[in-house]
Amino acid sequence: MKKSIILLSIFCLAYLYGDAQEMATQAPNGFDSLRNNISHGRIDTIRYQSGTVGTIRKALVYTPPGYSKKKKYPVLYLLHGIGGDEKEWLNGGSPQIILDNLYAEGQLVPMIVIMPNGRAMKDDRATGNIMAPDKVQAFATFEQDLLQDLIPFVEKQFPVFTDRENRAIAGLSMGGGQSLNFGLAHPDRFAWVGSFSAAPNTKMPELLVPDPALIKKQLKLLWISCGNDDNLISISKRMHDYLYENEVPHIYYLEPGGHDFKVWKNGLYMFSKFLFKPVSPTVFQHYTVAGSPAATNVRNARFPQVLPDNRVVFRLKAPQAKQVQVDLGRKYELSKDTGGYWIATTDSISEGFHYYSLLIDGVAVADPASETFYGMGRMAAGIEIPFSGGAYYAIKDVAHGDVRMKRYFSLVTNTWRRCFVYTPPGYDTSTSRRYPVLYLLHGGGEDERGWSTQGKTDLILDNLIAAQQAEQMLVVMMDGNVSTGGFNEMALRAFENELVNVVVPFVDKNYRTITNAAHRALAGLSMGGIQTLYAGVNHTDLFAYLGVFSSGWFGGQQPVAEQQYAYMQKSSGKINTDLKQFWIAMGGKEDIAYNNCQQMLKRFDEAGVKYKYSEYPGGHTWPVWRNNLYKFSQLLFR
């Protein structure tokens, strides 16, 4: 429950003010229409001397209705995009109308709004090639112009508060990137930061927020919004993902729309209502936001979309179908609209990767809008659900290894087979170095692709190695489907033969490995866990580390299990001496292998076999196994 509360409060904040009136979830009709029966603010042009640029520069200033030099006001600096100048907001966004209407409704703290030219160069007009390097650089130069020239001028010429809590910065597109770059770099100058459809000038999140605790402490509001059809949405999402992982409170507001003033005007409307008021991370549930396309969607596919509370919106066009369902562990009925689209929204889905199928008139098919993965014994769609603890398998700016596909001929199966091999960063350049090896096994209904695609093995190892939390190692992901016999002794012996007599020698011959048990590990999930329990325990002279994820012998149900227990009883001393780690993990009581595992552990205890046990709640699923790999790999070869 605590994790869910944190998750929701980080995804979306809402703010209480005045008499606790609820904030609207989006701008109402007419919010940007001129009303003649209300008081109006004023737009003027100001000129200031810029020491940064070496010339006199122009900006627009909006002063609110009833403006008086005898009062002091907070200030919002509102920035334009790459193709505009100080007049872009005025010409395309009607900010004075939006703000006048909000004042008339009593929803806005009176403030001064400065709309500068964010292109800090002598010829600062949006003419010629607006993407020319000098013009792009001028948007970065504006940081000094803003801090050293414009803000001091405004504070000298207007009756404004000069503390950070009464200063905000926001912008659209290029200006949205500037707002994040400048606001997050200077939380001592800005307590309110808003970005509408941030452009690629936005710096990487790790550079903008190197100290998440400081931003949490100093910012009153960090707002990030974007249209869900905007081609630049990945910039905003990248920022949101980093903030979410580091538990920095912020609003990530997606709405239907593209890269245009419809979205930006709504952003200004929403953002400005929060400014310069007491804030509280409550009533987030009142926000209606569009979903973000799942990371597992094929290119340009808008659906499925993941909502901030991890509900998933599915939409499929199948005008001739009579019934459409989504099977995501639980079946959801889709409803057909008049355009032939079938639509449904699921309950909140747990973290990480999940297989799913579309059921069209009872036939299970892979969603054409999703990447497909070999699982459940066939190609199936999959969906990735983000969560705050997913940083350990996120793509980061670290050195990356490679996943290589290698073919080999197996004398066990008399066929060509393949495996995938992760080589750590620097493998190809450190030609004199030899490496330990982890042999990593998939589950039933999957194959050698599972750990590299569904499991994100390379990213987990890349990040651990970069953080010096794991040794550099090779990871061999082989196909455990050697026989059709399931878990009987013949099938397990066939796998053992393939592993010990084919795969390990092949890897030792083709890669720079350290060829002793102390530098060799074996681990697997589910079916791969049983294979580890059989082949690994039988060959502690080859593997000094064993990892068993979501698995266990079927206590007393199969002769091979009893044979293995008898062997372990007789050989417990050797097993305990040979193994540096015998690590067993389960996905909590909801894991379908949980009871079998508990029975197995009792038998281990009776036999005197030493092991370490761990649980990560989540059931019999890839989120659990990713976490298992993350923890187990840190124990290896130390």
VMD Tcl script that draws the C-alpha trace (Angstrom):
set ca {
  {0.00 0.00 0.00}
  {2.80 2.42 0.89}
  {4.46 1.80 -2.48}
  {1.19 2.50 -4.30}
  {0.70 5.78 -2.45}
  {4.23 6.90 -3.30}
  {3.74 5.85 -6.92}
  {0.56 7.83 -7.37}
  {1.75 10.94 -5.55}
  {4.89 11.10 -7.66}
  {3.06 10.60 -10.96}
  {0.66 13.47 -10.49}
  {0.31 16.25 -7.92}
  {-2.64 18.56 -7.50}
  {-2.80 21.60 -5.32}
  {-5.21 23.01 -2.78}
  {-5.70 26.74 -2.47}
  {-8.02 29.35 -0.97}
  {-11.16 27.63 0.24}
  {-9.90 24.21 -0.98}
  {-11.71 24.60 -4.30}
  {-10.76 21.70 -6.61}
  {-8.62 22.48 -9.60}
  {-10.14 21.82 -13.00}
  {-8.60 18.92 -14.82}
  {-8.35 20.83 -18.08}
  {-9.22 24.21 -19.49}
  {-13.00 24.68 -19.99}
  {-14.57 25.86 -23.20}
  {-14.09 29.60 -23.67}
  {-11.02 29.83 -21.40}
  {-9.16 31.65 -24.20}
  {-12.07 33.75 -25.51}
  {-12.13 37.51 -24.98}
  {-14.73 38.66 -22.43}
  {-15.73 42.31 -22.59}
  {-17.50 42.43 -19.23}
  {-14.40 41.83 -17.10}
  {-11.30 43.83 -16.17}
  {-8.30 43.41 -18.40}
  {-4.58 43.47 -17.90}
  {-2.15 45.29 -20.14}
  {0.54 44.24 -22.60}
  {3.53 46.58 -23.05}
  {6.96 46.38 -24.64}
  {10.00 46.89 -22.46}
  {13.63 47.46 -23.53}
  {16.63 46.54 -21.44}
  {20.38 46.75 -21.80}
  {21.89 43.28 -22.19}
  {25.51 43.06 -21.15}
  {25.45 39.42 -22.21}
  {24.55 40.21 -25.83}
  {25.97 43.74 -25.93}
  {22.81 45.43 -27.20}
  {19.38 46.67 -26.16}
  {16.85 43.84 -26.22}
  {13.04 43.76 -26.18}
  {10.51 41.81 -24.15}
  {6.77 41.98 -23.55}
  {5.30 42.49 -20.12}
  {1.79 41.65 -18.97}
  {0.56 43.52 -15.91}
  {-2.64 42.17 -14.32}
  {-5.99 43.91 -13.95}
  {-5.84 46.49 -11.18}
  {-2.08 46.70 -11.40}
  {-0.64 49.19 -8.91}
  {2.92 50.32 -8.31}
  {2.07 50.43 -4.61}
  {1.77 46.61 -4.51}
  {4.37 43.92 -5.03}
  {3.85 41.05 -7.43}
  {5.41 37.66 -8.16}
  {6.78 37.15 -11.66}
  {6.38 34.44 -14.30}
  {8.96 34.37 -17.11}
  {7.21 32.81 -20.11}
  {9.42 31.57 -22.97}
  {8.69 30.91 -26.66}
  {9.75 28.21 -29.14}
  {12.55 27.96 -31.71}
  {10.51 29.59 -34.49}
  {9.24 32.52 -32.43}
  {10.31 35.57 -30.49}
  {8.89 37.68 -27.65}
  {5.59 37.99 -29.56}
  {4.99 34.28 -30.18}
  {2.86 33.74 -27.07}
  {0.90 36.93 -27.79}
  {0.22 35.99 -31.41}
  {-0.53 32.30 -30.96}
  {-1.47 31.78 -27.32}
  {-3.43 34.84 -26.17}
  {-1.92 34.65 -22.68}
  {-3.44 37.97 -21.64}
  {-6.96 36.66 -22.40}
  {-6.34 33.37 -20.56}
  {-4.97 35.19 -17.50}
  {-7.66 37.93 -17.54}
  {-10.37 35.25 -17.49}
  {-8.69 33.42 -14.62}
  {-8.45 36.66 -12.62}
  {-12.14 37.34 -13.23}
  {-12.93 33.87 -11.83}
  {-10.75 34.45 -8.76}
  {-8.47 31.55 -9.66}
  {-5.18 33.36 -10.10}
  {-2.73 35.12 -7.82}
  {-2.03 38.54 -9.40}
  {1.33 38.31 -11.13}
  {3.47 40.02 -13.72}
  {4.34 37.96 -16.78}
  {7.49 38.67 -18.77}
  {7.69 37.30 -22.31}
  {11.30 37.76 -23.46}
  {13.13 36.86 -26.64}
  {14.94 33.64 -25.72}
  {17.32 33.90 -28.70}
  {20.16 35.85 -27.06}
  {22.04 37.30 -30.03}
  {22.21 40.68 -31.69}
  {20.11 39.58 -34.68}
  {17.53 37.83 -32.53}
  {14.70 37.61 -35.08}
  {13.27 34.24 -36.18}
  {14.41 34.66 -39.77}
  {16.53 32.61 -42.16}
  {17.62 29.19 -40.95}
  {16.23 29.08 -37.43}
  {18.17 25.83 -36.84}
  {21.54 27.42 -37.65}
  {24.13 26.56 -34.97}
  {24.58 30.16 -33.83}
  {20.83 30.59 -33.38}
  {20.51 27.33 -31.46}
  {23.46 28.35 -29.27}
  {21.74 31.68 -28.60}
  {18.95 29.85 -26.75}
  {21.57 28.49 -24.34}
  {23.24 31.90 -24.04}
  {19.91 33.33 -22.94}
  {20.47 31.74 -19.51}
  {23.02 34.44 -18.68}
  {20.97 37.18 -20.34}
  {17.98 36.16 -18.22}
  {19.83 35.88 -14.91}
  {22.27 38.77 -15.24}
  {20.38 41.29 -17.35}
  {16.62 40.77 -17.65}
  {15.71 39.74 -14.10}
  {17.70 42.61 -12.53}
  {16.04 45.03 -14.95}
  {12.53 43.79 -14.11}
  {13.22 43.95 -10.39}
  {14.43 47.53 -10.76}
  {11.61 48.77 -12.99}
  {8.58 46.96 -11.51}
  {7.23 46.45 -7.99}
  {8.04 42.76 -7.71}
  {9.14 40.34 -5.03}
  {12.76 39.34 -5.48}
  {12.86 36.00 -3.66}
  {12.84 32.59 -5.38}
  {9.42 31.63 -4.03}
  {7.89 34.49 -6.01}
  {9.64 33.71 -9.28}
  {8.50 31.16 -11.88}
  {9.74 30.10 -15.31}
  {7.85 28.23 -18.02}
  {7.94 27.83 -21.77}
  {6.82 25.95 -24.84}
  {8.96 23.64 -26.99}
  {12.46 25.19 -27.13}
  {11.34 27.45 -24.28}
  {10.17 24.39 -22.39}
  {13.67 22.97 -22.65}
  {15.10 26.31 -21.52}
  {12.74 26.35 -18.55}
  {13.95 22.95 -17.39}
  {17.59 23.77 -18.11}
  {17.54 27.11 -16.33}
  {14.99 26.43 -13.62}
  {16.44 23.14 -12.45}
  {19.99 24.49 -12.65}
  {19.00 27.44 -10.46}
  {16.48 26.32 -7.82}
  {17.87 29.17 -5.73}
  {16.32 31.55 -8.29}
  {13.11 29.74 -9.33}
  {10.72 27.80 -7.09}
  {8.20 27.12 -9.89}
  {9.23 25.45 -13.15}
  {6.95 24.55 -16.05}
  {7.71 22.85 -19.34}
  {5.18 22.52 -22.15}
  {6.26 20.06 -24.89}
  {9.98 20.30 -24.17}
  {12.25 20.23 -27.23}
  {15.53 18.30 -27.67}
  {17.53 21.23 -26.30}
  {16.55 19.85 -22.89}
  {19.61 18.51 -21.10}
  {19.73 14.92 -19.88}
  {17.87 14.42 -16.58}
  {20.99 13.27 -14.72}
  {22.64 16.60 -15.55}
  {19.59 18.67 -14.68}
  {18.85 16.91 -11.40}
  {22.13 15.48 -10.08}
  {20.83 15.96 -6.53}
  {17.16 14.88 -6.40}
  {16.94 15.61 -2.68}
  {17.80 19.27 -3.30}
  {15.12 19.67 -5.98}
  {12.57 17.98 -3.73}
  {13.40 20.44 -1.00}
  {13.53 23.65 -3.01}
  {10.92 23.43 -5.78}
  {7.32 24.30 -5.03}
  {6.11 22.92 -8.36}
  {7.72 21.07 -11.24}
  {5.27 20.77 -14.13}
  {5.89 18.75 -17.32}
  {3.15 18.54 -19.93}
  {2.93 17.38 -23.53}
  {0.44 16.29 -26.16}
  {0.25 12.53 -26.45}
  {0.56 12.78 -30.26}
  {3.60 15.05 -30.06}
  {6.64 13.61 -31.85}
  {8.79 15.11 -29.09}
  {6.98 13.35 -26.25}
  {10.04 11.21 -25.54}
  {11.87 14.28 -24.20}
  {9.18 14.96 -21.60}
  {8.80 11.28 -20.77}
  {12.55 10.87 -20.31}
  {12.49 13.66 -17.76}
  {9.42 12.26 -16.05}
  {10.88 8.75 -15.86}
  {14.01 10.01 -14.14}
  {12.05 12.12 -11.66}
  {9.71 9.21 -10.98}
  {12.57 6.79 -10.36}
  {14.16 9.26 -7.95}
  {10.87 10.07 -6.21}
  {10.93 13.77 -7.07}
  {7.34 15.08 -6.81}
  {6.10 16.60 -10.05}
  {3.13 16.78 -12.38}
  {3.44 14.83 -15.61}
  {0.39 15.94 -17.54}
  {-0.35 14.39 -20.91}
  {-3.32 15.49 -22.97}
  {-4.72 14.63 -26.38}
  {-2.95 16.75 -28.97}
  {0.24 17.45 -30.88}
  {2.97 20.08 -30.86}
  {0.75 23.15 -31.05}
  {-0.87 26.01 -29.20}
  {-3.95 23.98 -28.29}
  {-1.72 22.02 -25.93}
  {0.40 24.98 -24.85}
  {-2.55 27.22 -24.01}
  {-4.01 24.48 -21.84}
  {-0.58 24.09 -20.24}
  {-0.44 27.78 -19.38}
  {-4.00 27.68 -18.06}
  {-3.28 24.72 -15.77}
  {0.20 25.77 -14.68}
  {-0.61 29.40 -13.88}
  {-3.46 28.40 -11.55}
  {-1.00 26.64 -9.25}
  {1.50 29.48 -8.95}
  {2.40 31.33 -5.78}
  {-0.09 29.44 -3.56}
  {0.24 26.87 -0.80}
  {0.79 23.44 -2.31}
  {-0.15 19.94 -1.22}
  {0.29 16.64 -3.06}
  {-3.38 15.77 -2.92}
  {-6.44 15.34 -5.13}
  {-4.28 14.00 -7.96}
  {-7.14 11.65 -8.81}
  {-9.08 14.60 -10.22}
  {-6.69 14.88 -13.15}
  {-7.74 13.37 -16.44}
  {-4.69 12.89 -18.60}
  {-4.06 10.99 -21.78}
  {-2.03 7.84 -21.66}
  {1.52 7.49 -22.86}
  {2.20 4.89 -25.57}
  {3.76 1.81 -23.99}
  {7.51 1.44 -24.44}
  {6.83 -1.98 -25.98}
  {4.66 -0.59 -28.80}
  {5.89 -0.89 -32.35}
  {7.07 2.33 -33.93}
  {4.38 5.06 -34.15}
  {1.68 2.88 -32.53}
  {-0.45 5.06 -30.24}
  {-2.05 2.17 -28.35}
  {-1.82 0.50 -25.90}
  {-1.36 3.53 -23.66}
  {-0.27 3.43 -20.03}
  {-2.05 5.90 -17.73}
  {-0.29 7.51 -14.74}
  {-1.92 5.05 -12.32}
  {-0.71 2.13 -14.49}
  {-4.10 1.35 -15.98}
  {-3.78 0.46 -19.66}
  {-5.98 1.72 -22.50}
  {-6.34 -0.67 -25.43}
  {-7.80 0.34 -28.79}
  {-8.09 -1.89 -31.86}
  {-9.89 -1.43 -35.16}
  {-11.80 -4.60 -36.07}
  {-15.14 -3.54 -37.58}
  {-16.17 -7.09 -38.52}
  {-15.43 -8.65 -35.13}
  {-18.29 -9.65 -32.86}
  {-16.29 -9.84 -29.61}
  {-12.83 -8.56 -28.63}
  {-11.09 -9.20 -25.33}
  {-7.65 -8.57 -23.87}
  {-6.14 -11.40 -21.85}
  {-3.66 -9.81 -19.46}
  {-3.75 -12.43 -16.75}
  {-7.37 -11.37 -16.42}
  {-9.70 -10.95 -19.38}
  {-11.09 -7.51 -20.21}
  {-14.03 -6.94 -22.57}
  {-13.57 -4.23 -25.19}
  {-16.51 -2.10 -26.31}
  {-17.07 -1.18 -29.95}
  {-17.65 2.42 -30.99}
  {-19.37 3.69 -34.14}
  {-16.05 3.89 -36.02}
  {-15.32 0.19 -35.68}
  {-12.79 0.68 -32.87}
  {-12.80 -1.60 -29.84}
  {-11.73 0.16 -26.63}
  {-11.16 -0.84 -23.00}
  {-9.29 0.39 -19.94}
  {-7.85 -2.17 -17.53}
  {-7.35 -2.04 -13.81}
  {-3.95 -0.88 -12.54}
  {-1.29 -3.32 -13.75}
  {1.74 -4.24 -11.66}
  {5.28 -3.20 -12.50}
  {7.45 -4.43 -15.33}
  {6.87 -6.76 -18.26}
  {3.69 -8.77 -18.93}
  {2.58 -11.00 -21.80}
  {-0.89 -10.43 -23.21}
  {-3.10 -11.60 -26.06}
  {-6.01 -10.20 -28.01}
  {-8.97 -12.56 -28.22}
  {-10.90 -11.78 -31.40}
  {-14.05 -13.86 -31.60}
  {-12.32 -16.37 -29.33}
  {-9.07 -16.63 -31.30}
  {-5.92 -15.60 -29.42}
  {-3.67 -13.36 -31.51}
  {-0.71 -11.08 -30.89}
  {-1.50 -7.38 -30.88}
  {-0.15 -5.93 -34.17}
  {0.58 -2.67 -32.34}
  {2.96 -4.37 -29.90}
  {6.37 -5.91 -30.14}
  {6.12 -9.69 -29.87}
  {8.06 -12.01 -27.60}
  {8.45 -15.76 -27.48}
  {6.54 -16.75 -24.38}
  {3.69 -19.07 -23.40}
  {5.01 -21.44 -26.09}
  {4.28 -19.01 -28.93}
  {4.86 -15.47 -30.08}
  {2.84 -13.15 -27.86}
  {2.43 -9.44 -27.37}
  {4.06 -7.87 -24.35}
  {3.67 -4.65 -22.44}
  {6.12 -2.81 -20.20}
  {4.64 -1.05 -17.16}
  {6.96 1.60 -15.66}
  {7.59 1.83 -11.94}
  {9.76 3.94 -9.66}
  {12.11 1.09 -8.78}
  {12.96 0.30 -12.39}
  {16.17 2.34 -12.55}
  {18.32 -0.78 -12.33}
  {17.21 -1.91 -15.80}
  {16.81 1.54 -17.38}
  {18.99 2.66 -20.27}
  {21.57 4.99 -18.75}
  {24.56 6.96 -19.91}
  {27.05 4.26 -18.95}
  {29.37 1.97 -20.87}
  {27.34 -0.76 -22.56}
  {28.17 -4.35 -23.35}
  {26.89 -6.42 -26.26}
  {24.45 -9.29 -26.68}
  {25.77 -11.61 -29.38}
  {23.95 -14.43 -31.10}
  {26.16 -17.50 -31.57}
  {25.30 -20.66 -33.52}
  {26.77 -24.02 -32.63}
  {26.22 -27.63 -33.65}
  {24.96 -29.89 -30.88}
  {25.94 -33.54 -30.87}
  {23.23 -34.09 -28.25}
  {20.35 -33.03 -30.51}
  {22.25 -33.50 -33.81}
  {21.03 -30.05 -34.88}
  {22.29 -26.52 -35.21}
  {21.33 -24.49 -32.16}
  {22.07 -21.04 -30.89}
  {22.73 -19.15 -27.68}
  {22.95 -15.47 -26.79}
  {26.06 -14.21 -25.03}
  {26.36 -10.95 -23.11}
  {29.89 -9.56 -23.21}
  {30.63 -6.72 -20.77}
  {31.89 -3.26 -21.76}
  {35.48 -3.36 -22.96}
  {35.48 -7.06 -23.85}
  {36.77 -6.45 -27.38}
  {39.52 -4.06 -26.33}
  {40.75 -5.85 -23.18}
  {42.07 -8.74 -25.23}
  {44.31 -10.16 -22.51}
  {41.60 -10.31 -19.89}
  {39.63 -13.47 -19.10}
  {36.15 -13.44 -17.60}
  {33.91 -15.49 -15.30}
  {30.67 -16.83 -16.80}
  {27.04 -16.96 -15.68}
  {24.91 -19.52 -17.53}
  {21.35 -18.18 -17.37}
  {18.33 -20.38 -18.13}
  {14.82 -19.37 -19.24}
  {11.47 -20.82 -18.21}
  {8.96 -23.12 -19.84}
  {7.33 -21.81 -23.01}
  {10.31 -19.49 -23.61}
  {13.70 -19.88 -25.25}
  {17.18 -18.40 -25.39}
  {15.76 -14.96 -26.30}
  {13.86 -14.55 -23.05}
  {16.55 -13.24 -20.73}
  {17.95 -10.73 -23.23}
  {14.59 -9.29 -24.34}
  {12.01 -9.81 -21.59}
  {14.69 -9.97 -18.89}
  {16.81 -6.95 -19.91}
  {19.94 -8.83 -18.83}
  {22.36 -6.52 -20.65}
  {20.97 -3.35 -19.06}
  {20.95 -4.87 -15.59}
  {24.58 -5.94 -15.91}
  {25.66 -2.70 -17.62}
  {24.26 -0.63 -14.76}
  {25.64 -2.87 -12.02}
  {29.10 -2.97 -13.58}
  {29.10 0.82 -14.05}
  {28.20 1.23 -10.37}
  {30.87 -1.31 -9.39}
  {28.21 -3.46 -7.79}
  {28.93 -6.51 -9.93}
  {32.02 -8.07 -11.45}
  {32.52 -7.96 -15.19}
  {31.26 -11.29 -16.49}
  {29.97 -13.10 -19.54}
  {26.33 -14.21 -19.45}
  {25.39 -17.17 -21.63}
  {21.69 -17.52 -22.37}
  {21.16 -20.94 -23.93}
  {18.06 -22.71 -25.20}
  {16.91 -25.06 -22.47}
  {14.40 -26.80 -24.75}
  {16.57 -29.83 -25.42}
  {13.88 -32.49 -25.03}
  {10.09 -32.62 -25.05}
  {10.01 -34.70 -21.89}
  {9.36 -31.88 -19.44}
  {10.90 -32.61 -16.03}
  {11.37 -36.36 -16.24}
  {14.82 -37.81 -15.76}
  {15.44 -38.37 -19.47}
  {14.69 -34.73 -20.30}
  {16.84 -33.43 -17.47}
  {19.72 -35.72 -18.45}
  {19.49 -34.48 -22.03}
  {19.70 -30.90 -20.80}
  {22.59 -31.76 -18.49}
  {24.44 -33.37 -21.38}
  {23.83 -30.34 -23.62}
  {25.04 -27.91 -20.96}
  {28.05 -29.79 -19.67}
  {29.34 -31.46 -22.81}
  {28.36 -28.99 -25.53}
  {27.61 -25.46 -24.37}
  {30.26 -24.98 -21.68}
  {33.07 -26.35 -23.91}
  {31.81 -24.24 -26.82}
  {31.84 -21.06 -24.72}
  {35.27 -21.83 -23.24}
  {36.64 -22.37 -26.76}
  {35.12 -19.25 -28.33}
  {35.35 -16.72 -25.50}
  {38.05 -15.66 -23.07}
  {36.69 -17.42 -19.99}
  {38.18 -18.48 -16.69}
  {37.68 -22.21 -16.83}
  {37.18 -23.29 -13.24}
  {34.17 -23.74 -10.97}
  {34.99 -20.67 -8.88}
  {34.40 -18.53 -11.96}
  {31.32 -20.31 -13.27}
  {27.68 -19.82 -12.18}
  {24.39 -21.41 -13.22}
  {20.93 -19.93 -12.63}
  {17.46 -20.23 -14.06}
  {13.83 -19.30 -13.62}
  {10.93 -21.74 -13.29}
  {11.81 -24.64 -15.65}
  {15.36 -23.27 -15.76}
  {15.39 -23.39 -11.97}
  {14.64 -27.11 -12.00}
  {17.35 -27.60 -14.60}
  {19.72 -25.73 -12.28}
  {18.67 -27.92 -9.37}
  {19.48 -31.00 -11.41}
  {22.54 -30.17 -13.50}
  {24.02 -27.62 -11.10}
  {23.77 -29.73 -7.96}
  {25.18 -32.72 -9.86}
  {28.16 -30.67 -11.04}
  {29.36 -28.51 -8.18}
  {32.83 -29.26 -9.57}
  {31.83 -27.10 -12.58}
  {29.62 -24.44 -10.96}
  {30.37 -22.79 -7.61}
  {27.31 -20.55 -7.75}
  {23.71 -21.70 -8.22}
  {20.63 -19.47 -8.49}
  {17.08 -20.85 -8.46}
  {14.31 -18.35 -9.28}
  {10.61 -19.18 -8.80}
  {11.17 -22.90 -8.83}
  {11.33 -26.02 -6.72}
  {11.14 -29.76 -7.02}
  {7.63 -31.18 -7.06}
  {7.99 -32.66 -3.62}
  {7.49 -36.42 -3.83}
  {5.55 -36.24 -7.10}
  {8.34 -37.29 -9.43}
  {10.95 -40.04 -8.97}
  {13.69 -37.75 -10.26}
  {13.02 -35.34 -7.38}
  {13.36 -38.13 -4.81}
  {16.55 -39.28 -6.49}
  {17.93 -35.77 -6.25}
  {16.97 -35.43 -2.58}
  {18.69 -38.75 -1.85}
  {21.83 -37.57 -3.66}
  {21.83 -34.27 -1.75}
  {21.35 -36.10 1.58}
  {24.39 -38.27 0.81}
  {26.49 -35.43 -0.66}
  {25.52 -32.47 1.55}
  {29.07 -32.03 2.83}
  {30.51 -31.81 -0.68}
  {27.70 -29.51 -1.86}
  {28.18 -27.13 1.07}
  {31.94 -27.09 0.56}
  {31.86 -26.62 -3.21}
  {29.14 -23.99 -3.48}
  {30.01 -20.39 -2.67}
  {26.36 -19.39 -3.17}
  {23.21 -21.53 -3.31}
  {20.64 -18.75 -3.73}
  {16.93 -19.50 -3.94}
  {14.32 -16.81 -4.59}
  {10.55 -16.74 -4.92}
  {7.96 -14.23 -6.10}
  {6.12 -14.24 -2.76}
  {3.21 -16.45 -1.81}
  {1.44 -15.54 -5.05}
  {4.16 -17.34 -7.02}
  {2.72 -20.57 -8.45}
  {5.93 -22.39 -7.46}
  {5.86 -21.11 -3.88}
  {4.46 -24.19 -2.14}
  {6.72 -26.58 -4.04}
  {9.69 -24.44 -3.08}
  {8.76 -24.43 0.62}
  {8.47 -28.22 0.60}
  {11.83 -28.45 -1.14}
  {13.52 -26.17 1.40}
  {12.29 -28.39 4.24}
  {13.93 -31.33 2.52}
  {17.13 -29.30 2.12}
  {17.04 -28.51 5.83}
  {16.60 -32.17 6.65}
  {19.53 -33.05 4.41}
  {21.74 -30.35 5.95}
  {22.15 -28.48 2.65}
  {22.94 -24.80 3.18}
  {21.26 -22.12 1.08}
  {20.14 -18.50 1.14}
  {16.50 -17.61 0.54}
  {14.94 -14.39 -0.78}
  {11.49 -13.17 -1.78}
  {10.42 -10.37 -4.08}
  {6.63 -10.04 -4.30}
  {5.07 -10.21 -7.74}
  {4.27 -13.81 -8.49}
  {5.60 -15.94 -11.33}
  {6.50 -13.02 -13.58}
  {9.37 -11.27 -15.31}
  {9.43 -8.32 -12.90}
  {10.36 -10.79 -10.16}
  {13.02 -12.53 -12.26}
  {14.63 -9.26 -13.33}
  {14.98 -8.39 -9.67}
  {16.32 -11.88 -8.93}
  {19.04 -11.43 -11.55}
  {19.83 -7.96 -10.21}
  {20.39 -9.33 -6.70}
  {22.03 -12.64 -7.61}
  {24.59 -11.17 -10.00}
  {25.90 -8.92 -7.21}
  {26.86 -12.04 -5.23}
  {28.91 -13.65 -7.99}
  {32.67 -14.03 -8.28}
  {33.44 -11.78 -5.34}
}
mol new
graphics top color blue
foreach p $ca { graphics top sphere $p radius 0.5 }
foreach p [lrange $ca 0 end-1] q [lrange $ca 1 end] { graphics top cylinder $p $q radius 0.2 }
display resetview
